[in-house]
């Protein structure tokens, strides 16, 4: 029997965040401080707090994992996120099946064509994409694809959702509210109260 992942208000998310403790390590500009196995369940829960979810997603939630082939950290993050997503292959989100596709970034046009052809709703941006962010965001905003990343710095640069550590080593959610609006996302206030919100 498939299990649906649906919002239970802010309490469920807050309880999950409270349990996610781990050792902090020094963080550099494109480091990923939160492991993929923690990011993925949080990401799926966060998406259910988008009030426009039903309008923006068709019959399948399809996540495009964007990576750069010649950057080892990007390939590793792609593999880690793919492994974590495989654990949700038999789950649903708001009664919709979850799938993902790997999108290698080379040029903006080829990336846009691939994302559209695969019917992607969400773009997960791996490290190594800093120089491509402008193009990625043009595509995400044009086609109303929600951007997510494990690289905190990318949220400051315009990715909508990201993950980082607090000073006491808890996972925190980062949300770029302006970027969310540009991608057609309307997050519930319950989520925003539990997140670090950027307005630019």
SULZIDA-V289282 format. One record per backbone hydrogen bond with DSSP energy under -1.0 kcal/mol. CO is the residue of the C=O (numbers start at 1). NH is the residue of the N-H. E is the energy in kcal/mol with one decimal. If there is no record, write none. Layout:
co	nh	e
CO	NH	E
CO	NH	E
//
This chain:
co	nh	e
3	92	-2.2
5	94	-1.1
10	14	-2.5
11	15	-2.5
12	16	-2.1
13	17	-2.6
14	18	-2.0
19	21	-1.7
20	171	-1.3
28	31	-1.8
35	38	-1.5
35	39	-2.2
36	40	-2.5
38	42	-1.3
39	43	-3.1
40	44	-2.5
41	45	-1.8
42	46	-3.0
43	47	-2.2
46	49	-1.9
47	50	-1.5
49	188	-2.4
50	53	-1.9
52	56	-1.8
53	57	-2.1
61	99	-2.7
62	121	-2.8
62	122	-1.7
63	101	-2.5
64	124	-2.9
65	103	-2.9
66	126	-2.0
67	105	-3.0
68	71	-1.6
71	75	-2.1
72	76	-2.5
73	77	-2.2
74	78	-2.4
75	79	-2.2
76	80	-2.6
77	81	-2.8
78	82	-2.2
79	83	-2.4
80	84	-2.2
81	85	-2.7
82	86	-2.1
85	88	-2.2
86	89	-1.5
88	91	-1.7
92	5	-1.2
93	96	-1.7
96	93	-2.6
97	61	-2.6
99	63	-2.6
101	65	-2.8
103	67	-2.1
107	111	-2.2
108	112	-2.7
109	113	-2.6
110	114	-2.2
111	115	-2.7
112	116	-2.4
113	117	-2.6
114	118	-1.9
115	120	-2.3
116	119	-1.4
121	146	-2.1
122	64	-3.5
123	148	-2.8
124	66	-3.0
129	132	-1.5
130	133	-1.0
132	136	-2.6
133	137	-3.0
134	138	-1.8
135	139	-1.9
136	140	-2.6
137	141	-2.3
138	142	-1.9
139	143	-2.2
140	145	-2.5
146	123	-3.1
147	161	-1.8
148	125	-3.3
151	154	-1.4
152	155	-1.1
153	157	-1.0
154	159	-2.4
155	158	-1.1
160	176	-2.7
161	149	-1.7
162	174	-2.9
164	172	-2.8
166	169	-1.8
169	22	-1.4
170	166	-2.7
172	164	-2.1
173	196	-3.1
174	162	-2.2
175	198	-3.4
176	180	-2.2
177	181	-2.0
178	182	-2.0
179	183	-1.6
180	185	-3.2
181	184	-1.5
186	51	-3.2
188	192	-1.8
189	193	-2.2
192	195	-1.1
196	175	-2.5
198	177	-3.1
//
